[in-house]
Amino acid sequence: MKKKILVCLSSFLMLALMTPVVLAASTAVDPDVTGGAAGPEDEDAIIGLLEKIVGYIQIIVLLVAIAYIIMAGYGWITAEGDAEKATTARQRLIYGLIGIAVVLFSYVAVDFVSSFIQG
């Protein structure tokens, strides 16, 4: 359980540390094109880039959740009455369903945040 919490926290930390780097790279503008100032086009580009990154993360999490559900089904079938294997399979199923719920919630959160930022 501690290992799973550590993985979740490290993933969140990596995403939190990666965001300023992405923003810095996205705001580097060509002074000849924009006159040296960041304009509304740059905001749209930043939001689009962040939405694309979050979209890729959502796909990865969804694939992992589906893999957990498949492993849970296989574990349940091969448990053959062993209570410990059935419990492990049940936990994997719950983790997979929680992963899918997180991905669905993140779609709503991304839409809310992007609409809030864009005004």
N, CA, C and O of each residue as an XYZ file, in Angstrom:
476
protein
N       0.821     -1.179      0.000
C       0.000      0.000      0.000
C       0.878      1.259      0.000
O       0.570      2.236     -0.683
N       1.970      1.228      0.771
C       2.864      2.377      0.812
C       3.501      2.625     -0.548
O       3.734      3.768     -0.941
N       3.780      1.533     -1.263
C       4.410      1.662     -2.580
C       3.455      2.358     -3.550
O       3.890      3.189     -4.348
N       2.160      2.032     -3.494
C       1.187      2.655     -4.389
C       1.014      4.127     -4.062
O       0.879      4.953     -4.964
N       1.016      4.459     -2.787
C       0.914      5.860     -2.393
C       2.146      6.618     -2.861
O       2.043      7.751     -3.332
N       3.311      5.992     -2.731
C       4.549      6.621     -3.174
C       4.540      6.863     -4.675
O       4.994      7.912     -5.131
N       4.028      5.906     -5.453
C       3.946      6.065     -6.903
C       2.997      7.200     -7.257
O       3.308      8.007     -8.133
N       1.850      7.280     -6.598
C       0.893      8.350     -6.874
C       1.476      9.713     -6.525
O       1.344     10.662     -7.297
N       2.114      9.812     -5.374
C       2.700     11.083     -4.971
C       3.847     11.501     -5.886
O       3.976     12.678     -6.223
N       4.674     10.550     -6.285
C       5.777     10.899     -7.180
C       5.259     11.304     -8.558
O       5.834     12.187     -9.194
N       4.186     10.676     -9.026
C       3.599     11.074    -10.309
C       3.046     12.487    -10.228
O       3.251     13.295    -11.134
N       2.344     12.781     -9.140
C       1.811     14.124     -8.961
C       2.931     15.148     -8.865
O       2.839     16.228     -9.449
N       3.986     14.818     -8.133
C       5.115     15.719     -7.986
C       5.795     15.958     -9.328
O       6.182     17.086     -9.635
N       5.944     14.907    -10.129
C       6.559     15.054    -11.442
C       5.720     15.982    -12.314
O       6.261     16.843    -13.008
N       4.397     15.808    -12.279
C       3.520     16.669    -13.066
C       3.599     18.107    -12.575
O       3.612     19.039    -13.379
N       3.650     18.296    -11.247
C       3.735     19.642    -10.691
C       5.062     20.308    -11.052
O       5.097     21.514    -11.293
N       6.140     19.548    -11.093
C       7.432     20.117    -11.447
C       7.582     20.335    -12.949
O       8.354     21.191    -13.381
N       6.847     19.565    -13.739
C       6.946     19.671    -15.183
C       6.159     20.871    -15.717
O       6.506     21.408    -16.769
N       5.123     21.297    -15.024
C       4.265     22.372    -15.509
C       5.013     23.684    -15.724
O       4.851     24.287    -16.785
N       5.824     24.160    -14.774
C       6.553     25.413    -15.053
C       7.518     25.300    -16.230
O       7.724     26.268    -16.962
N       8.100     24.139    -16.409
C       9.017     23.952    -17.535
C       8.262     24.065    -18.852
O       8.732     24.697    -19.798
N       7.090     23.446    -18.902
C       6.274     23.513    -20.117
C       5.820     24.945    -20.358
O       5.837     25.418    -21.494
N       5.417     25.632    -19.304
C       4.989     27.020    -19.467
C       6.141     27.906    -19.927
O       5.954     28.775    -20.777
N       7.315     27.694    -19.378
C       8.471     28.492    -19.785
C       8.829     28.229    -21.240
O       9.165     29.153    -21.981
N       8.757     26.979    -21.643
C       9.077     26.647    -23.031
C       8.018     27.188    -23.975
O       8.330     27.586    -25.097
N       6.769     27.206    -23.530
C       5.687     27.672    -24.398
C       5.660     29.178    -24.521
O       5.204     29.701    -25.538
N       6.136     29.892    -23.512
C       6.076     31.345    -23.557
C       7.287     31.961    -24.229
O       7.346     33.177    -24.411
N       8.252     31.135    -24.597
C       9.400     31.661    -25.337
C       8.916     32.025    -26.729
O       8.648     31.155    -27.557
N       8.809     33.316    -26.973
C       8.233     33.786    -28.232
C       9.312     34.414    -29.091
O      10.359     34.832    -28.598
N       9.044     34.470    -30.347
C       9.938     35.117    -31.302
C       9.612     36.615    -31.315
O       8.494     36.985    -31.674
N      10.542     37.476    -30.939
C      10.246     38.915    -30.884
C       9.875     39.501    -32.243
O       9.157     40.499    -32.307
N      10.352     38.897    -33.329
C      10.021     39.411    -34.657
C       8.558     39.186    -34.987
O       7.959     39.976    -35.717
N       7.981     38.130    -34.463
C       6.597     37.788    -34.779
C       5.630     38.564    -33.899
O       4.642     39.103    -34.398
N       5.898     38.631    -32.595
C       4.934     39.228    -31.672
C       5.354     40.596    -31.170
O       4.637     41.184    -30.360
N       6.457     41.115    -31.604
C       6.914     42.401    -31.115
C       7.492     42.326    -29.718
O       7.604     43.348    -29.041
N       7.857     41.153    -29.280
C       8.478     40.981    -27.978
C       7.506     40.767    -26.842
O       7.941     40.524    -25.716
N       6.212     40.847    -27.082
C       5.235     40.681    -26.002
C       4.407     39.422    -26.238
O       4.136     39.033    -27.374
N       4.023     38.808    -25.145
C       3.168     37.622    -25.236
C       1.724     38.082    -25.395
O       1.243     38.918    -24.629
N       1.047     37.540    -26.379
C      -0.323     37.934    -26.646
C      -1.306     36.811    -26.385
O      -0.937     35.763    -25.855
N      -2.567     37.032    -26.759
C      -3.592     36.015    -26.530
C      -3.324     34.704    -27.269
O      -3.743     33.638    -26.817
N      -2.632     34.781    -28.397
C      -2.324     33.564    -29.127
C      -1.440     32.646    -28.288
O      -1.555     31.422    -28.352
N      -0.555     33.261    -27.497
C       0.337     32.478    -26.659
C      -0.433     31.785    -25.536
O      -0.120     30.649    -25.180
N      -1.439     32.461    -24.978
C      -2.271     31.831    -23.948
C      -2.987     30.618    -24.518
O      -3.037     29.564    -23.885
N      -3.535     30.766    -25.700
C      -4.228     29.641    -26.331
C      -3.268     28.493    -26.603
O      -3.627     27.325    -26.452
N      -2.045     28.829    -27.006
C      -1.054     27.789    -27.266
C      -0.671     27.065    -25.987
O      -0.510     25.845    -25.985
N      -0.524     27.818    -24.888
C      -0.179     27.207    -23.605
C      -1.298     26.294    -23.136
O      -1.053     25.162    -22.718
N      -2.521     26.784    -23.206
C      -3.666     25.977    -22.774
C      -3.792     24.741    -23.645
O      -4.063     23.652    -23.138
N      -3.601     24.892    -24.947
C      -3.662     23.741    -25.845
C      -2.589     22.713    -25.543
O      -2.846     21.509    -25.573
N      -1.370     23.195    -25.246
C      -0.277     22.289    -24.913
C      -0.548     21.550    -23.606
O      -0.329     20.342    -23.519
N      -1.023     22.269    -22.592
C      -1.334     21.622    -21.321
C      -2.471     20.612    -21.460
O      -2.433     19.538    -20.859
N      -3.487     20.963    -22.260
C      -4.583     20.016    -22.490
C      -4.080     18.762    -23.204
O      -4.534     17.652    -22.927
N      -3.134     18.955    -24.131
C      -2.577     17.807    -24.844
C      -1.780     16.908    -23.895
O      -1.894     15.684    -23.964
N      -0.975     17.504    -23.009
C      -0.191     16.732    -22.047
C      -1.111     15.976    -21.097
O      -0.906     14.791    -20.832
N      -2.127     16.671    -20.584
C      -3.080     16.021    -19.674
C      -3.828     14.912    -20.404
O      -4.119     13.870    -19.816
N      -4.141     15.126    -21.676
C      -4.819     14.092    -22.467
C      -3.982     12.826    -22.584
O      -4.508     11.719    -22.473
N      -2.678     12.987    -22.808
C      -1.801     11.819    -22.873
C      -1.724     11.097    -21.528
O      -1.729      9.867    -21.473
N      -1.654     11.867    -20.455
C      -1.622     11.261    -19.118
C      -2.929     10.512    -18.845
O      -2.919      9.432    -18.253
N      -4.048     11.088    -19.276
C      -5.341     10.432    -19.097
C      -5.391      9.103    -19.847
O      -5.907      8.113    -19.328
N      -4.865      9.082    -21.045
C      -4.855      7.843    -21.831
C      -4.012      6.785    -21.141
O      -4.407      5.620    -21.080
N      -2.850      7.178    -20.619
C      -1.978      6.220    -19.935
C      -2.665      5.665    -18.693
O      -2.645      4.457    -18.456
N      -3.274      6.548    -17.902
C      -3.965      6.094    -16.686
C      -5.133      5.179    -17.042
O      -5.369      4.180    -16.363
N      -5.858      5.514    -18.097
C      -6.980      4.677    -18.521
C      -6.503      3.295    -18.957
O      -7.136      2.292    -18.626
N      -5.398      3.228    -19.693
C      -4.862      1.935    -20.110
C      -4.398      1.104    -18.919
O      -4.598     -0.110    -18.892
N      -3.782      1.753    -17.937
C      -3.357      1.036    -16.732
C      -4.568      0.532    -15.961
O      -4.552     -0.585    -15.444
N      -5.616      1.342    -15.879
C      -6.832      0.927    -15.179
C      -7.482     -0.270    -15.874
O      -7.942     -1.201    -15.213
N      -7.518     -0.246    -17.181
C      -8.090     -1.374    -17.927
C      -7.237     -2.624    -17.725
O      -7.769     -3.727    -17.594
N      -5.920     -2.452    -17.700
C      -5.036     -3.593    -17.447
C      -5.289     -4.176    -16.056
O      -5.281     -5.395    -15.884
N      -5.515     -3.310    -15.065
C      -5.824     -3.799    -13.721
C      -7.129     -4.584    -13.708
O      -7.226     -5.610    -13.034
N      -8.126     -4.117    -14.440
C      -9.404     -4.828    -14.483
C      -9.234     -6.183    -15.163
O      -9.815     -7.175    -14.723
N      -8.448     -6.231    -16.223
C      -8.198     -7.509    -16.904
C      -7.437     -8.458    -15.991
O      -7.762     -9.643    -15.921
N      -6.410     -7.940    -15.278
C      -5.672     -8.791    -14.337
C      -6.577     -9.271    -13.207
O      -6.430    -10.394    -12.725
N      -7.512     -8.421    -12.783
C      -8.441     -8.815    -11.728
C      -9.347     -9.942    -12.208
O      -9.606    -10.895    -11.473
N      -9.821     -9.829    -13.431
C     -10.664    -10.901    -13.975
C      -9.909    -12.209    -14.092
O     -10.434    -13.270    -13.755
N      -8.691    -12.132    -14.564
C      -7.878    -13.343    -14.681
C      -7.577    -13.927    -13.308
O      -7.634    -15.142    -13.118
N      -7.255    -13.058    -12.349
C      -6.978    -13.527    -10.990
C      -8.196    -14.141    -10.337
O      -8.077    -15.110     -9.588
N      -9.354    -13.593    -10.609
C     -10.585    -14.121    -10.029
C     -10.903    -15.502    -10.605
O     -11.324    -16.413     -9.892
N     -10.691    -15.629    -11.906
C     -10.963    -16.918    -12.554
C      -9.998    -17.992    -12.068
O     -10.397    -19.135    -11.842
N      -8.737    -17.628    -11.908
C      -7.734    -18.618    -11.518
C      -7.599    -18.771     -9.999
O      -6.740    -19.524     -9.540
N      -8.420    -18.081     -9.217
C      -8.333    -18.178     -7.760
C      -8.702    -19.580     -7.264
O      -8.144    -20.047     -6.272
N      -9.618    -20.242     -7.929
C     -10.037    -21.609     -7.612
C     -10.386    -21.775     -6.137
O      -9.993    -22.756     -5.507
N     -11.127    -20.811     -5.588
C     -11.580    -20.924     -4.212
C     -10.599    -20.416     -3.176
O     -10.923    -20.400     -1.989
N      -9.415    -20.001     -3.584
C      -8.438    -19.468     -2.639
C      -8.866    -18.045     -2.247
O      -8.943    -17.154     -3.092
N      -9.140    -17.851     -0.959
C      -9.663    -16.573     -0.487
C      -8.649    -15.443     -0.668
O      -9.038    -14.313     -0.961
N      -7.366    -15.726     -0.499
C      -6.342    -14.684     -0.636
C      -6.241    -14.198     -2.076
O      -6.130    -12.996     -2.319
N      -6.277    -15.120     -3.031
C      -6.220    -14.725     -4.447
C      -7.484    -13.963     -4.849
O      -7.416    -13.010     -5.625
N      -8.617    -14.378     -4.329
C      -9.868    -13.678     -4.639
C      -9.858    -12.267     -4.060
O     -10.354    -11.335     -4.692
N      -9.301    -12.104     -2.871
C      -9.192    -10.775     -2.264
C      -8.264     -9.884     -3.076
O      -8.561     -8.708     -3.289
N      -7.159    -10.428     -3.526
C      -6.230     -9.670     -4.369
C      -6.912     -9.259     -5.668
O      -6.755     -8.124     -6.121
N      -7.657    -10.164     -6.262
C      -8.371     -9.850     -7.503
C      -9.418     -8.769     -7.260
O      -9.588     -7.877     -8.091
N     -10.113     -8.838     -6.145
C     -11.126     -7.844     -5.814
C     -10.473     -6.469     -5.628
O     -11.019     -5.460     -6.073
N      -9.317     -6.429     -4.978
C      -8.612     -5.159     -4.789
C      -8.164     -4.577     -6.126
O      -8.257     -3.368     -6.339
N      -7.683     -5.421     -7.016
C      -7.279     -4.937     -8.345
C      -8.474     -4.382     -9.106
O      -8.364     -3.368     -9.795
N      -9.605     -5.045     -8.980
C     -10.810     -4.563     -9.642
C     -11.205     -3.192     -9.097
O     -11.563     -2.296     -9.862
N     -11.139     -3.032     -7.788
C     -11.469     -1.746     -7.182
C     -10.485     -0.676     -7.645
O     -10.898      0.435     -7.976
N      -9.185     -0.993     -7.673
C      -8.186     -0.027     -8.128
C      -8.424      0.364     -9.587
O      -8.274      1.530     -9.951
N      -8.791     -0.599    -10.414
C      -9.076     -0.304    -11.817
C     -10.281      0.607    -11.975
O     -10.264      1.534    -12.783
N     -11.323      0.342    -11.204
C     -12.520      1.180    -11.278
C     -12.249      2.583    -10.736
O     -12.775      3.564    -11.259
N     -11.436      2.676     -9.698
C     -11.059      3.991     -9.179
C     -10.237      4.747    -10.231
O     -10.405      5.956    -10.392
N      -9.362      4.054    -10.935
C      -8.583      4.688    -11.995
C      -9.467      5.236    -13.098
O      -9.233      6.340    -13.590
N     -10.472      4.483    -13.487
C     -11.400      4.961    -14.518
C     -12.181      6.165    -14.005
O     -12.406      7.119    -14.750
N     -12.597      6.130    -12.734
C     -13.313      7.268    -12.155
C     -12.429      8.511    -12.114
O     -12.906      9.621    -12.354
N     -11.153      8.331    -11.814
C     -10.229      9.472    -11.790
C     -10.078     10.062    -13.188
O     -10.048     11.283    -13.343
N      -9.984      9.216    -14.201
C      -9.854      9.716    -15.574
C     -11.113     10.476    -15.979
O     -11.025     11.542    -16.587
N     -12.286      9.931    -15.645
C     -13.531     10.627    -15.989
C     -13.626     11.967    -15.258
O     -14.050     12.966    -15.839
N     -13.232     11.985    -13.986
C     -13.247     13.241    -13.242
C     -12.237     14.230    -13.816
O     -12.497     15.433    -13.843
N     -11.104     13.742    -14.270
C     -10.085     14.644    -14.801
C     -10.542     15.306    -16.098
O     -10.168     16.447    -16.367
N     -11.351     14.605    -16.914
C     -11.895     15.242    -18.113
C     -12.741     16.452    -17.723
O     -12.632     17.519    -18.327
N     -13.580     16.274    -16.712
C     -14.431     17.365    -16.250
C     -13.572     18.484    -15.663
O     -13.831     19.660    -15.918
N     -12.559     18.131    -14.883
C     -11.702     19.131    -14.253
C     -10.931     19.930    -15.292
O     -10.801     21.148    -15.162
N     -10.420     19.265    -16.318
C      -9.669     19.971    -17.366
C     -10.584     20.942    -18.108
O     -10.189     22.076    -18.379
N     -11.795     20.512    -18.439
C     -12.730     21.414    -19.112
C     -13.075     22.615    -18.232
O     -13.154     23.743    -18.717
N     -13.281     22.369    -16.942
C     -13.619     23.451    -16.020
C     -12.469     24.448    -15.905
O     -12.684     25.658    -15.985
N     -11.261     23.948    -15.720
C     -10.109     24.831    -15.550
C      -9.827     25.608    -16.839
O      -9.551     26.807    -16.789
N      -9.895     24.938    -17.984
C      -9.615     25.650    -19.237
C     -10.675     26.696    -19.530
O     -10.343     27.762    -20.050
N     -11.962     26.427    -19.212
C     -12.986     27.436    -19.409
C     -12.827     28.583    -18.427
O     -13.137     29.728    -18.757
N     -12.346     28.290    -17.216
C     -12.100     29.332    -16.219
C     -10.929     30.222    -16.640
O     -10.979     31.438    -16.457
N      -9.890     29.629    -17.195
C      -8.710     30.392    -17.613
C      -9.024     31.240    -18.847
O      -8.620     32.400    -18.933
N      -9.739     30.657    -19.787
C     -10.042     31.371    -21.028
C     -11.075     32.473    -20.817
O     -11.214     33.364    -21.655
N     -11.789     32.416    -19.717
C     -12.752     33.474    -19.372
C     -13.998     33.305    -20.098
O     -14.922     34.102    -19.932
